[in-house]
Amino acid sequence: MEVELEKLTDYAQSVNVYNEGEHSVYTVGEDKFNEICARWNAMLDGAHIMPAFGVSLHAQTVKELKRGVWAEFVFGQEYWSNGMPYEKLLVSVKPDWCGFNIVRYTAERGYDGRCFYYDLVGKNMSDFYNTIIK
């Protein structure tokens, strides 16, 4: 099913948070899930989707998940946005970043493939970062 990427939180069933290799799961209906989604939506308000700077390589992405802070939105089925499929969407979260890639995951290809990219247009990820690490 094709959905607008800006509405991904409407379809997510859980959010995985990775913090220096530690993994937490927040499911739909939990206060923390709602807080993460609200902060994500506020961060993307006014942002511009743009062509991605690169592609994701599955093995490299899995290795990188052990370092830093990541948020992964998990869906109960395959969705499509801008002609690209995904079952999960993964983002590296750095407080000072003003733009970021969104890595797509599918059961068939893992994290291999083209990404989405958002320019936050004068904002950064600090509020979202602070929400997911607390």
C-alpha positions as a Python dict, from the first residue, in 0.01 Angstrom:
ca = {
    (1, 'M'): (0, 0, 0),
    (2, 'E'): (137, 343, -97),
    (3, 'V'): (151, 594, 191),
    (4, 'E'): (290, 943, 233),
    (5, 'L'): (618, 916, 415),
    (6, 'E'): (519, 1211, 636),
    (7, 'K'): (242, 992, 781),
    (8, 'L'): (459, 691, 870),
    (9, 'T'): (375, 717, 1241),
    (10, 'D'): (10, 652, 1156),
    (11, 'Y'): (108, 305, 1033),
    (12, 'A'): (391, 207, 1269),
    (13, 'Q'): (322, -74, 1515),
    (14, 'S'): (636, -27, 1721),
    (15, 'V'): (956, 174, 1748),
    (16, 'N'): (1291, 11, 1817),
    (17, 'V'): (1546, 237, 1984),
    (18, 'Y'): (1913, 140, 1969),
    (19, 'N'): (2148, 325, 2204),
    (20, 'E'): (2512, 211, 2194),
    (21, 'G'): (2400, -145, 2119),
    (22, 'E'): (2121, -154, 2380),
    (23, 'H'): (1782, -226, 2222),
    (24, 'S'): (1442, -109, 2353),
    (25, 'V'): (1101, -167, 2194),
    (26, 'Y'): (799, 61, 2235),
    (27, 'T'): (469, -59, 2092),
    (28, 'V'): (166, 129, 1967),
    (29, 'G'): (-43, 257, 2256),
    (30, 'E'): (247, 292, 2502),
    (31, 'D'): (315, 643, 2629),
    (32, 'K'): (677, 631, 2512),
    (33, 'F'): (569, 519, 2163),
    (34, 'N'): (325, 811, 2144),
    (35, 'E'): (589, 1055, 2269),
    (36, 'I'): (845, 936, 2012),
    (37, 'C'): (590, 960, 1729),
    (38, 'A'): (477, 1309, 1836),
    (39, 'R'): (837, 1435, 1848),
    (40, 'W'): (912, 1274, 1510),
    (41, 'N'): (610, 1443, 1353),
    (42, 'A'): (707, 1780, 1503),
    (43, 'M'): (1062, 1737, 1368),
    (44, 'L'): (933, 1665, 1016),
    (45, 'D'): (685, 1954, 1016),
    (46, 'G'): (805, 2181, 734),
    (47, 'A'): (1087, 1943, 632),
    (48, 'H'): (1163, 1868, 270),
    (49, 'I'): (1206, 1521, 128),
    (50, 'M'): (1494, 1514, -117),
    (51, 'P'): (1694, 1261, -319),
    (52, 'A'): (1906, 1047, -87),
    (53, 'F'): (2283, 1088, -79),
    (54, 'G'): (2349, 717, -112),
    (55, 'V'): (2235, 364, -62),
    (56, 'S'): (2239, 138, 239),
    (57, 'L'): (2442, -181, 258),
    (58, 'H'): (2286, -441, 488),
    (59, 'A'): (2606, -569, 653),
    (60, 'Q'): (2737, -218, 716),
    (61, 'T'): (2405, -97, 857),
    (62, 'V'): (2379, -393, 1098),
    (63, 'K'): (2734, -319, 1215),
    (64, 'E'): (2656, 51, 1265),
    (65, 'L'): (2346, -29, 1477),
    (66, 'K'): (2587, -127, 1756),
    (67, 'R'): (2713, 232, 1781),
    (68, 'G'): (2531, 556, 1839),
    (69, 'V'): (2158, 619, 1864),
    (70, 'W'): (1906, 485, 1613),
    (71, 'A'): (1527, 482, 1581),
    (72, 'E'): (1348, 220, 1374),
    (73, 'F'): (978, 234, 1290),
    (74, 'V'): (834, -116, 1245),
    (75, 'F'): (520, -183, 1039),
    (76, 'G'): (293, -488, 1034),
    (77, 'Q'): (306, -519, 657),
    (78, 'E'): (491, -387, 354),
    (79, 'Y'): (424, -26, 262),
    (80, 'W'): (549, 186, -26),
    (81, 'S'): (647, 552, -36),
    (82, 'N'): (783, 733, -341),
    (83, 'G'): (779, 401, -526),
    (84, 'M'): (1002, 220, -275),
    (85, 'P'): (890, -67, -45),
    (86, 'Y'): (970, -112, 324),
    (87, 'E'): (863, -305, 632),
    (88, 'K'): (1084, -104, 867),
    (89, 'L'): (1241, 241, 845),
    (90, 'L'): (1568, 311, 1028),
    (91, 'V'): (1727, 647, 1115),
    (92, 'S'): (2059, 733, 1273),
    (93, 'V'): (1982, 1008, 1527),
    (94, 'K'): (2241, 1277, 1600),
    (95, 'P'): (2125, 1588, 1786),
    (96, 'D'): (2301, 1841, 1562),
    (97, 'W'): (2199, 1689, 1227),
    (98, 'C'): (1981, 1910, 1007),
    (99, 'G'): (1914, 1633, 756),
    (100, 'F'): (1924, 1255, 753),
    (101, 'N'): (1879, 938, 551),
    (102, 'I'): (1596, 697, 626),
    (103, 'V'): (1710, 342, 560),
    (104, 'R'): (1449, 99, 427),
    (105, 'Y'): (1427, -264, 540),
    (106, 'T'): (1246, -540, 353),
    (107, 'A'): (1243, -913, 433),
    (108, 'E'): (1376, -983, 84),
    (109, 'R'): (1675, -744, 89),
    (110, 'G'): (1733, -651, 452),
    (111, 'Y'): (1875, -298, 476),
    (112, 'D'): (2015, -304, 119),
    (113, 'G'): (1898, -37, -119),
    (114, 'R'): (1806, 323, -179),
    (115, 'C'): (1718, 550, 111),
    (116, 'F'): (1489, 845, 164),
    (117, 'Y'): (1642, 1177, 274),
    (118, 'Y'): (1493, 1465, 473),
    (119, 'D'): (1626, 1819, 506),
    (120, 'L'): (1487, 1964, 829),
    (121, 'V'): (1497, 2321, 693),
    (122, 'G'): (1648, 2522, 977),
    (123, 'K'): (1582, 2264, 1250),
    (124, 'N'): (1789, 1978, 1387),
    (125, 'M'): (1728, 1640, 1551),
    (126, 'S'): (1802, 1752, 1911),
    (127, 'D'): (1443, 1732, 2047),
    (128, 'F'): (1387, 1393, 1884),
    (129, 'Y'): (1725, 1271, 2012),
    (130, 'N'): (1650, 1384, 2368),
    (131, 'T'): (1309, 1214, 2358),
    (132, 'I'): (1439, 873, 2252),
    (133, 'I'): (1740, 858, 2486),
    (134, 'K'): (1558, 950, 2807),
}
